[in-house]
Amino acid sequence: MDYFTKLVIPLVGAVLLSSHAVATNKDEQKQDHDKIRQVATEYLQQLSSAQPGDAEISVGAIDGRLNLAECQALVPFLPTGSKAWGKTTVGVRCTAPSNWTIYLRANVQITAEYYVAAHSISKGQILALEDLSKIKGEISNLPVGFINNPDQAIGKTIQVSVSSGTLLRMDSLKNPAVVQQGQAVRVISIGNGFQVTTEAQAINNASEGQIAKAKTANGVTLSGIAKAGGIIEISN
């Protein structure tokens, strides 16, 4: 018995036991299964719109023997642990006038452009456009943080060596150091109506916006925000 069957069978049982969940006589209106699937599909379309590319969505059929009471308020949702793309499960619950919940199999395939290494790249290299190769394909199963825009990678330093064709990810890139250990830097202290500049030597590497430390000629250690051009800025 697969995971989905294990999940659905007890839930269908719960639906059957819910008050007024099932149409029990000929006079009671039954819920249109196609309407449930439409609500689930539109919900997944809405979620997938936040992803780059084009989405192809399919929602599984509902067992024709399941007679649910007609619902005036169908509310779709993603069960805990489900994701909005790939092979997934989507739930639809009725909140009025009956109370029931049904879970449907679904498959959301998203096709979009993403970037891989155009050739072997060494750790510490700053990426340029020629280092990137664009691919269009299924992204539903790609890990979080893949590069879908070259601007996300150009000018960044890669933290690991990669071979040609390797998927490029945001967590393997960082902004290049604007302050490097041993570099002569200017430490600028900015306060209310004043600005003081001190010459110093950096004692760590730091990208723009990170904390950088430097030691002055008389041995005083200062720390502030790294800025482009070998500047450390201290705001008072």
MARLUMDREN-286013 format. One record per residue (C-alpha): x, y, z; residue number from 1; residue in one letter. Coordinates in steps of 0.5 Angstrom, whole numbers, plus 500, padded with zeros to 3 digits. Layout:
// residues N
   c1   c2   c3  num  residuo
    X    Y    Z  NUM        A
...
//
This chain:
// residues 236
   c1   c2   c3  num  residuo
  500  500  500    1        M
  503  507  498    2        D
  504  513  502    3        Y
  498  516  498    4        F
  493  510  500    5        T
  495  510  507    6        K
  493  517  507    7        L
  487  518  504    8        V
  483  511  506    9        I
  483  514  513   10        P
  481  521  511   11        L
  475  518  507   12        V
  473  514  513   13        G
  473  521  517   14        A
  469  524  511   15        V
  464  518  511   16        L
  463  519  519   17        L
  462  527  519   18        S
  455  530  520   19        S
  452  531  514   20        H
  458  529  510   21        A
  455  524  505   22        V
  449  525  501   23        A
  444  519  504   24        T
  438  520  500   25        N
  435  522  493   26        K
  433  529  495   27        D
  440  531  498   28        E
  444  535  493   29        Q
  451  531  492   30        K
  457  535  491   31        Q
  460  536  484   32        D
  467  532  483   33        H
  469  537  478   34        D
  468  543  482   35        K
  472  540  487   36        I
  478  539  482   37        R
  477  546  479   38        Q
  478  549  486   39        V
  484  545  487   40        A
  487  546  480   41        T
  486  554  481   42        E
  489  554  488   43        Y
  495  550  485   44        L
  495  555  479   45        Q
  495  561  484   46        Q
  501  558  488   47        L
  505  556  482   48        S
  505  563  479   49        S
  510  565  484   50        A
  515  561  481   51        Q
  519  563  474   52        P
  516  559  468   53        G
  510  556  466   54        D
  506  551  470   55        A
  503  545  467   56        E
  498  542  473   57        I
  494  536  473   58        S
  489  534  479   59        V
  487  526  480   60        G
  480  524  479   61        A
  476  523  485   62        I
  472  516  486   63        D
  466  516  483   64        G
  463  512  489   65        R
  464  518  494   66        L
  458  522  495   67        N
  459  528  498   68        L
  454  533  501   69        A
  454  539  496   70        E
  458  545  499   71        C
  457  552  498   72        Q
  464  554  501   73        A
  470  550  498   74        L
  477  552  501   75        V
  483  549  498   76        P
  490  548  502   77        F
  496  544  502   78        L
  497  539  508   79        P
  503  540  512   80        T
  509  537  509   81        G
  506  538  502   82        S
  509  543  497   83        K
  506  547  491   84        A
  510  543  485   85        W
  512  536  483   86        G
  508  530  485   87        K
  504  533  491   88        T
  497  533  495   89        T
  492  538  495   90        V
  486  538  500   91        G
  479  541  499   92        V
  475  542  505   93        R
  468  544  506   94        C
  466  549  511   95        T
  459  550  510   96        A
  453  548  510   97        P
  457  541  511   98        S
  464  539  514   99        N
  468  534  510  100        W
  475  534  507  101        T
  478  531  501  102        I
  485  530  499  103        Y
  487  529  492  104        L
  493  527  488  105        R
  496  532  484  106        A
  502  534  479  107        N
  505  541  478  108        V
  511  541  473  109        Q
  514  548  472  110        I
  518  549  466  111        T
  523  555  466  112        A
  530  557  465  113        E
  536  556  470  114        Y
  543  557  470  115        Y
  549  552  470  116        V
  556  552  470  117        A
  559  553  462  118        A
  565  550  464  119        H
  570  548  470  120        S
  570  554  475  121        I
  575  554  481  122        S
  573  556  488  123        K
  574  563  489  124        G
  573  565  482  125        Q
  568  571  481  126        I
  563  569  476  127        L
  562  573  469  128        A
  557  572  464  129        L
  561  567  460  130        E
  561  563  466  131        D
  554  561  466  132        L
  550  557  461  133        S
  542  557  460  134        K
  538  551  460  135        I
  531  551  460  136        K
  527  545  463  137        G
  523  542  469  138        E
  525  546  475  139        I
  520  542  480  140        S
  525  537  483  141        N
  531  542  483  142        L
  534  544  490  143        P
  532  551  493  144        V
  536  557  491  145        G
  538  555  484  146        F
  540  561  479  147        I
  534  563  474  148        N
  537  570  473  149        N
  544  571  471  150        P
  544  578  475  151        D
  544  573  481  152        Q
  551  570  480  153        A
  555  575  476  154        I
  560  579  480  155        G
  559  574  486  156        K
  565  569  488  157        T
  564  562  488  158        I
  565  558  494  159        Q
  566  551  491  160        V
  570  548  485  161        S
  565  546  480  162        V
  565  542  474  163        S
  562  544  467  164        S
  554  543  467  165        G
  554  543  475  166        T
  547  547  477  167        L
  549  554  480  168        L
  546  555  487  169        R
  545  562  491  170        M
  548  558  497  171        D
  554  557  493  172        S
  556  564  492  173        L
  557  570  496  174        K
  559  577  494  175        N
  566  579  493  176        P
  571  582  499  177        A
  571  589  498  178        V
  576  589  504  179        V
  581  584  504  180        Q
  586  582  510  181        Q
  592  586  510  182        G
  590  591  506  183        Q
  591  598  507  184        A
  584  601  509  185        V
  580  608  511  186        R
  576  607  517  187        V
  571  613  517  188        I
  567  615  523  189        S
  561  618  522  190        I
  557  622  528  191        G
  552  628  529  192        N
  555  633  525  193        G
  562  630  524  194        F
  566  625  520  195        Q
  573  623  522  196        V
  578  619  517  197        T
  583  614  520  198        T
  588  610  516  199        E
  589  602  518  200        A
  590  595  516  201        Q
  585  590  515  202        A
  585  584  519  203        I
  579  580  516  204        N
  576  579  509  205        N
  569  582  509  206        A
  564  583  503  207        S
  560  589  502  208        E
  555  590  508  209        G
  559  585  513  210        Q
  563  587  519  211        I
  570  589  518  212        A
  576  590  523  213        K
  582  594  522  214        A
  588  596  526  215        K
  591  603  527  216        T
  598  604  527  217        A
  598  605  535  218        N
  595  598  535  219        G
  587  600  536  220        V
  582  595  533  221        T
  576  598  530  222        L
  570  595  527  223        S
  565  597  522  224        G
  561  596  516  225        I
  565  594  509  226        A
  564  599  504  227        K
  567  598  496  228        A
  574  602  495  229        G
  577  599  502  230        G
  573  603  506  231        I
  570  601  513  232        I
  565  605  516  233        E
  563  607  523  234        I
  556  610  525  235        S
  556  613  532  236        N
//
